[in-house]
Amino acid sequence: MMDKRIIVIHICLAVMLSFSMMLCKSAGNQHTIETGQTEVVQPADDPFFTAPSTDGELFRVLITTNNYQIKQMTSETLIQRKPDPAGDRDQLEQFTKLHDRYAFRDWSLAGMLKIRLNPNTGEIEHIEFAIGHNPKSWQAGRMFQDDVSRFSFLYPQKVVQTHDFLIKYEWRIKRPEGMTDEQAKTRATEFLRSEVRR
């Protein structure tokens, strides 16, 4: 009888230990997701990310029809972007709403923003386009500026050492399959009219 009790106790302990390990593993995965940082560029990434960077360029943002990606180019030991998956999704929705207006051909809208941080708070103090790096569309430019204005940053060394840096944007537009040249011409005309500032 005693032997059977010991066996049952051992089985219960083994089950409890296994369950505990599963919980710890699950909690660990959840922690990684919640606190994960903007990824650092990898050799297998899109060419937009792997192309040589400009001096002072810390981040790149690539926006496509169904994806918002941001990668850190350098200085991750000094500054990191705070994760904001909900904000990234909201911004992608805003770009998607405008996508059809521009989708009369395959092309991309690119821009480079200069960011200045407050040296005390580490918050964004000023945003402007680097000279010669405005996007072809002023509306896209406004979207890029609105997007970056929500960014917040972490400072691993607890000191704001990086005060000025660059963020490069690319928004890829894709012409829908089956769109006729006449439809594309009409869409292009609508686009040009929408680009007139009011």
C-alpha positions, 0 to 999 in steps of 0.5 A, a space after each residue: 500500500 505504501 509503495 502505491 502511495 509513493 508512486 502516486 505522489 511521484 506521478 503528481 509531483 512530475 505532473 505539477 513540475 511539467 505544468 509549472 515548466 509549461 507556465 514559465 515557458 509561456 510567460 517567458 514567450 509572452 514577456 518577449 512579445 510585450 517587451 520586444 524592441 524594433 528589430 536590428 537589420 539582418 542580411 536577409 531583410 528587404 533591400 530597402 533595409 540592407 542598402 548602405 545607410 546615411 551617416 546619422 540614420 538610425 531607423 528605417 520604416 517600410 510600408 507596403 499594402 499589408 505591412 508596417 516594418 521598422 528596423 534599427 540601423 545602428 546605436 541600439 545600445 544608446 537608443 531604442 524605439 519603444 514597441 507600439 504594435 497598436 500604433 503601427 497597426 493604426 498607421 498602416 490603416 491610415 496608409 491603406 486608406 490613401 493607397 487606392 488614390 495613388 495606385 495608378 502605377 507601381 511606385 514608391 514614395 520615399 523621404 528622410 526625416 531629421 529628428 531632434 530630441 530634447 536632451 533632458 526628457 528624450 522626447 521628440 522636440 522637432 521634426 523636418 525633412 532632410 534637405 533634398 529628401 522630401 517625398 513626391 507627395 506632400 500628403 505622404 510627407 505629412 503622413 510620414 511626419 504624423 507617424 514619427 511624431 508618435 514615436 517614443 524612445 528607450 535609453 538603455 544607459 539611462 542617459 539621452 546621448 543621441 539628440 539628432 538623427 535621421 529616419 528613412 521612410 519608403 511607402 510602396 504603392 502597387 497598381 491593382 491587377 486588371 486595372 486598365 490604362 484608362 482607369 489608371 489615367 483617371 486615377 492619376 488625374 485624381 491624384 494630381 488634383 488631390 496634391 493641390 494644397 488647399 
